[in-house]
Amino acid sequence: MRVSLAAGVLAGATALAGCSQGGGAASDPNSSLAASGDCTNEQQLAKWDLDRRLGQLLMGAIYADAGETAVRAAVNQIAKGNVGGVNVLGTSTYSYANNELAQAVDAGGQTPPFLAVDEEGGRVQRLTDEVGYLPSAREMADTMTPRQVKRLAKKIGRAMNKLSLNMDLAPVVDVSNQYDDAVVGDRSFGSNPATVTKYAGAFADGLRSQGIIPVLKHFPGLGSGSGNTDFESAKTPPLKKLEQRDLKPYETLLLDSPVAVMTTNAVVPGLSGGEPASLSSATYQLLRDKYGFTGVVMTDSLSAAAVTEGRDIEEAVTQAIIAGADIALWDQLSEQKAVHKELRKAVASGDLSEEQVNASVGRVLALKGVDLCTGR
């Protein structure tokens, strides 16, 4: 009998560090972990060694098309506490349709992981074998009502539960009038911020109704980006212009929880100082200070050419975490050892404080629904 990770997480997971733990999307997941009686989550977290805490900030990727070996490698990395999440790339669900990923729920007593896919529709979808072909966001907005989009997202959520996936790196909330095949193009629900807000909100609500965590992307807005950051450096219009249009959906969509936010790897003039936004502390400050977001912020894949030009992946991950990312996403899970080493060096040098690490881990565990004291 298949056991959904999301359902298993909501039901609770194994004991941890002398305190029981729960998982999944619990109440108030965008707040820091709360205290319970004489036990505080901060005290319990202090018992974790540094590597285990750093692991919660990392999400490497596997390619499901590589077969069962890739899935087993992911389960092994989770069991060791090396990563707190895995992004599943590729379009074949065969290698994990037997739900081997559900073993991650009981991964050696470790905290339940985020198991994510990019399931947007149109050009970006991983679960065609399970849910069939989905229209692009633009086509959804042109041909469907928000209620129908919510119903479609529920269908996606049910399929994800079946496969033990609990996070969708969607919806795209970029506002765009680009041609369909542009970097965002038809991945956007439209050129009107109100339309994007309405339809992206419906998509996110449908996922949440099935226990799936939606991820809004690409903050602060890639809808008018100059190129595809996967292959080249790119930039957006200046921040002042983004505030007039591209950032409008976040004013509403950040209010619903659970939810996470993904940053863009494009340079944002007037904000990121010539760096990719995912690596700039100003990006995270904008989201926290101006938009009041207290939840989990993750990067777009730091394996992108816009980021790795002149940087090793471990340098990119470390820079993003220091800048303020709660979760660093990259493409090759096998690189986690080098990433951990670089992060440990940053902590040892004082470039990355343990206080900042613990704050990010607290947000990650809260989004997972983990309370180290109460088990809820």
Residue pairs with C-beta under 8 A, 6 or more apart in sequence:
2 99
2 102
2 162
2 164
3 99
3 102
3 105
3 164
4 102
4 161
4 162
4 164
4 211
5 101
5 102
5 104
5 105
5 112
5 115
5 161
5 164
5 165
5 166
6 24
6 25
6 160
6 161
6 164
6 165
6 166
6 210
6 211
6 212
7 24
7 161
7 211
8 23
8 24
8 102
8 105
8 112
9 22
9 23
9 24
9 105
9 112
9 166
9 211
9 368
9 369
10 22
10 23
10 24
10 25
10 26
10 211
10 369
11 22
11 24
12 20
12 21
12 22
12 23
12 375
13 21
13 22
13 23
13 105
13 106
13 111
13 112
14 21
14 106
14 109
15 21
15 109
16 109
16 110
16 111
16 372
17 44
17 47
17 48
17 372
18 44
18 47
19 39
19 44
19 372
19 373
19 375
20 374
20 375
21 111
21 370
21 371
21 372
21 375
22 369
22 370
22 371
22 374
22 375
22 376
23 105
23 111
23 112
23 368
23 369
23 370
24 112
24 166
24 211
24 368
24 369
25 208
25 211
25 213
25 258
25 367
25 368
25 369
26 369
26 371
26 376
28 257
28 366
29 257
29 258
29 295
29 366
29 367
29 368
29 369
30 257
30 258
30 259
30 293
30 294
30 295
30 296
30 363
30 366
30 367
31 294
31 366
32 294
32 359
32 362
32 363
32 366
33 41
33 42
33 45
33 362
33 365
33 366
33 370
33 371
33 372
34 41
34 371
35 41
35 42
35 373
36 371
36 373
36 374
37 373
39 372
39 373
40 373
41 362
41 365
41 371
41 372
41 373
42 358
42 362
44 372
44 373
45 53
45 358
45 361
45 362
45 365
45 372
46 358
48 361
50 344
50 347
50 354
50 357
51 81
51 82
51 340
51 344
52 81
52 110
53 354
53 357
53 358
53 361
54 340
54 343
54 344
54 347
54 357
55 81
55 82
55 83
55 84
55 340
56 84
56 111
56 360
56 361
56 364
56 365
57 84
57 321
57 325
57 326
57 327
57 328
57 343
57 357
57 360
57 361
57 364
58 82
58 83
58 84
58 85
58 317
58 327
58 328
58 336
58 339
58 340
59 83
59 84
59 85
59 86
59 87
59 114
59 116
59 298
59 327
59 328
59 329
59 330
60 77
60 83
60 86
60 87
60 330
60 331
60 332
60 333
60 334
60 335
60 336
61 86
61 87
61 88
61 89
61 301
61 329
61 330
61 331
61 332
61 333
62 70
62 71
62 73
62 74
62 86
62 87
62 88
62 89
62 333
63 70
63 89
63 90
64 70
64 71
64 88
64 89
64 90
64 91
64 92
64 93
64 94
64 95
64 96
64 126
65 89
65 90
65 91
65 92
65 95
66 90
66 95
67 95
68 95
68 96
68 100
70 95
71 95
71 96
71 100
71 101
72 100
73 333
73 334
74 86
74 88
74 101
74 104
74 333
75 100
75 101
75 103
75 104
75 107
77 83
77 86
77 333
77 336
78 84
78 86
78 104
78 107
78 110
78 113
79 104
79 107
79 108
79 110
80 108
80 110
81 108
81 110
81 111
82 336
82 337
82 340
83 113
83 333
83 336
84 111
84 113
84 114
84 327
84 364
85 113
85 114
85 115
85 116
85 167
85 327
86 104
86 113
86 114
86 115
86 116
86 333
87 116
87 117
87 118
87 169
87 301
87 329
88 96
88 115
88 116
88 117
88 126
88 165
89 118
89 126
89 331
90 126
91 125
91 126
91 128
91 129
92 129
93 126
93 127
93 129
93 130
93 163
94 129
96 163
96 164
97 129
97 130
97 163
99 162
99 163
99 164
101 115
101 163
101 164
101 165
102 164
104 112
104 113
104 115
104 164
105 112
105 164
107 113
111 365
111 368
111 370
112 368
112 370
114 166
114 167
114 213
114 327
114 368
115 164
115 165
115 166
115 167
116 165
116 166
116 167
116 168
116 169
116 215
117 126
117 127
117 160
117 165
117 167
117 168
117 169
118 124
118 125
118 126
118 168
118 169
118 170
119 125
119 126
119 127
119 131
119 134
119 156
119 160
119 168
119 169
119 170
120 134
120 136
120 137
120 170
120 171
120 172
120 187
121 134
121 135
121 136
121 137
121 139
121 140
121 170
122 134
122 135
122 136
122 137
122 138
122 139
122 186
122 187
123 136
123 181
123 186
123 187
124 170
124 187
125 133
125 134
127 156
127 159
127 160
127 163
128 134
130 159
130 162
130 163
131 155
131 156
131 159
134 152
134 156
135 143
135 144
136 180
136 186
136 187
137 171
137 172
137 186
137 187
137 188
137 189
137 199
137 200
137 203
138 180
138 185
138 186
138 187
138 188
138 189
138 190
139 186
140 148
140 149
140 152
140 189
140 199
140 203
141 149
141 189
141 190
141 195
141 199
144 152
146 198
146 199
146 201
146 202
147 202
149 199
149 202
149 203
149 206
150 202
150 203
150 205
150 206
150 209
151 206
152 203
152 206
153 202
153 203
153 204
153 205
153 206
153 207
153 209
154 206
154 207
154 209
154 210
155 206
156 168
156 206
156 207
156 210
156 212
157 168
157 206
157 207
157 209
157 210
157 211
157 212
158 210
160 166
160 168
160 210
160 212
161 210
161 211
161 212
165 212
166 211
166 212
166 213
167 212
167 213
167 215
167 260
168 207
168 212
168 213
168 214
168 215
169 215
169 217
169 262
170 203
170 207
170 214
170 215
170 217
171 189
171 199
171 200
171 203
171 204
171 214
171 216
171 217
172 184
172 187
172 188
172 189
172 200
172 217
172 218
173 189
173 196
173 197
173 200
173 216
173 217
173 249
173 250
173 253
174 184
174 187
174 188
174 196
174 217
174 218
174 221
174 222
174 223
174 246
175 188
175 190
175 191
175 192
175 193
175 196
175 221
175 223
175 245
175 246
175 248
175 249
176 182
176 184
176 185
176 187
176 188
176 190
176 191
176 223
176 224
177 190
177 191
177 223
178 184
178 185
178 188
178 223
178 224
179 185
180 186
183 222
183 225
183 227
183 228
183 229
183 234
184 222
184 223
184 225
188 196
188 223
189 195
189 196
189 198
189 199
189 200
190 196
190 199
191 223
193 245
193 246
193 248
193 249
194 248
196 248
196 249
197 248
197 249
197 252
197 253
200 216
200 249
200 253
201 252
201 253
201 256
203 214
204 214
204 216
204 253
204 256
204 259
205 256
207 213
207 214
208 214
208 256
208 258
208 259
213 258
213 259
213 260
213 367
214 258
214 259
214 260
215 259
215 260
215 261
215 262
215 298
216 249
216 250
216 253
216 254
216 259
216 260
216 261
216 262
217 261
217 262
217 263
217 264
217 300
218 262
218 263
218 264
218 265
218 266
218 300
219 250
219 261
219 262
219 263
219 264
219 277
219 283
219 287
219 297
220 236
220 239
220 242
220 246
220 247
220 250
220 263
220 264
220 268
220 271
220 277
220 283
220 286
220 287
221 236
221 242
221 245
221 246
221 247
221 264
222 236
222 264
222 266
223 246
224 236
224 237
224 246
225 234
225 235
225 236
225 264
225 266
226 234
226 235
226 236
226 266
227 233
227 234
228 234
229 264
229 265
229 266
229 276
229 300
229 304
229 305
229 306
229 307
230 301
230 304
230 305
230 306
231 304
231 305
232 305
232 306
233 267
233 276
233 305
233 306
233 309
234 265
234 266
234 267
234 306
235 266
235 267
235 268
235 269
236 242
236 246
236 264
236 266
236 267
236 268
236 269
237 246
237 269
238 268
238 269
238 270
239 268
239 269
239 270
239 271
239 286
240 270
242 268
247 291
250 261
250 291
250 293
251 291
253 259
254 261
254 291
254 292
254 293
254 295
257 295
258 295
258 367
259 295
260 295
260 296
260 297
260 298
260 327
260 367
261 287
261 293
261 295
261 296
261 297
261 298
262 297
262 298
262 299
262 300
262 329
263 277
263 278
263 283
263 284
263 297
263 298
263 299
263 300
263 325
264 276
264 277
264 278
264 300
265 276
265 277
265 278
265 299
265 300
265 301
265 302
265 304
265 306
265 307
266 276
266 277
266 306
267 274
267 275
267 276
267 277
268 277
268 280
268 283
271 277
271 280
271 282
271 283
271 286
272 279
272 280
272 282
272 283
273 280
273 282
276 304
276 306
276 307
277 283
278 299
278 300
278 302
278 307
278 320
278 323
278 325
279 307
279 316
279 319
279 320
279 323
280 323
281 322
281 323
281 324
283 323
283 324
284 297
284 323
284 324
284 325
285 324
287 293
287 297
288 294
288 324
294 363
295 363
295 366
295 367
296 326
296 327
296 363
296 364
296 367
297 324
297 325
297 326
297 327
298 325
298 326
298 327
298 328
298 329
299 320
299 325
299 327
299 328
299 329
300 329
301 329
301 330
301 331
302 308
302 313
302 316
302 317
302 320
302 328
302 329
302 330
303 313
303 330
303 331
303 332
307 316
308 316
311 319
312 338
313 330
313 332
313 335
313 338
313 339
314 335
314 338
314 339
314 341
314 342
314 343
315 342
316 328
316 330
317 328
317 330
317 339
317 342
317 343
318 339
318 342
318 343
318 345
318 346
318 351
318 352
320 328
321 328
321 343
321 346
321 352
321 357
321 360
322 346
322 351
322 352
322 356
325 360
326 360
326 363
326 364
327 360
327 364
328 339
330 339
343 352
346 352
347 353
347 354
347 357
365 371
365 372
369 376
